[in-house]
Amino acid sequence: MTDLLALADPERTLMTWLVRQRGATLTDIAAYTQTPPDLAQATVDSLMAAGFLKVDDTMTPAIFRPHLVSRQTRRVPDHIWHCLE
């Protein structure tokens, strides 16, 4: 989730909206962002490449859904803890 903070403001705003909407079509995204469909597609492609969106093409038209997963917390290896003791 903290990776969202690294996004540029327009992308972060779009992702926040998509989380609240639970997904949207490309037409909906273009209308929300007030951009032409080709620019909306470029934004969606960028977010998909970064792993923030996934596409549900079982629907017509396709629905773009947020893909926010928690990353595993890092675990310090035991040998480091033993060295610190």
KAPELIN-V508959 format. One record per pair of residues at least 4 apart in sequence whose ideal C-beta (glycine too) atoms are under 8 Angstrom apart, sorted by the first residue. I is the first residue (numbers start at 1). J is the second residue. D is the distance in Angstrom with one decimal. If there is no record, write none. Layout:
{{I;J;D} {I;J;D}}
This chain:
{{1;68;6.0} {1;70;7.3} {2;6;7.8} {3;7;7.6} {3;52;7.7} {4;12;5.7} {4;15;5.8} {4;16;7.9} {4;52;7.5} {4;68;7.7} {5;12;7.3} {7;11;4.2} {7;12;4.3} {7;15;6.7} {7;52;7.6} {8;12;6.8} {9;13;6.1} {10;14;6.4} {10;33;7.0} {10;43;7.5} {11;15;6.3} {11;43;6.6} {11;46;7.4} {11;47;6.3} {11;52;7.9} {12;16;6.4} {13;17;6.5} {14;18;6.2} {14;29;6.9} {14;32;7.1} {14;33;6.1} {14;43;6.7} {14;47;7.6} {15;19;6.4} {15;47;7.0} {15;52;6.0} {15;66;6.2} {16;20;6.7} {17;21;6.1} {17;24;7.8} {17;32;5.9} {18;22;7.8} {18;23;6.5} {18;24;6.0} {18;29;7.7} {18;53;7.3} {18;64;6.9} {18;65;7.3} {18;66;4.9} {19;66;4.9} {19;68;7.1} {21;28;7.6} {22;65;6.8} {22;66;7.8} {23;56;6.9} {23;63;4.5} {23;64;6.1} {23;65;3.9} {23;66;7.3} {24;28;3.8} {24;29;5.3} {24;32;7.2} {24;63;6.8} {24;64;6.1} {25;29;7.1} {25;61;4.7} {25;62;6.9} {25;63;6.1} {25;64;7.4} {26;30;6.2} {26;37;6.3} {26;40;5.9} {26;41;6.2} {26;44;6.5} {26;61;6.8} {26;62;7.2} {26;64;7.0} {27;31;6.4} {27;37;7.2} {27;61;7.0} {28;32;6.2} {29;33;6.1} {29;40;4.9} {29;43;7.5} {29;44;6.3} {29;64;6.7} {30;34;7.9} {30;35;5.7} {30;36;6.7} {30;37;4.8} {30;39;7.7} {30;40;3.8} {33;39;7.9} {33;40;5.9} {33;43;7.1} {35;39;4.2} {35;40;5.1} {35;43;7.4} {36;40;7.0} {37;41;6.1} {38;42;6.7} {39;43;6.6} {40;44;6.3} {41;45;6.1} {42;46;6.4} {43;47;6.4} {44;48;6.2} {44;53;6.3} {44;64;5.7} {45;49;6.3} {46;50;6.5} {47;52;4.3} {47;53;4.5} {48;52;7.3} {48;53;4.7} {48;54;7.0} {48;55;6.8} {48;64;7.7} {51;67;6.3} {52;66;6.7} {52;67;6.2} {52;68;7.4} {53;64;5.0} {53;65;6.7} {53;66;6.3} {53;67;5.8} {54;64;7.6} {54;65;5.7} {54;67;4.3} {55;62;5.2} {55;63;7.3} {55;64;5.7} {55;65;7.6} {56;62;6.4} {56;63;4.4} {56;64;7.7} {56;65;5.9} {57;62;4.7} {59;63;4.9} {76;80;5.2} {76;81;6.3} {77;81;7.7} {78;82;6.3} {79;83;6.5} {80;84;6.5} {81;85;6.8}}
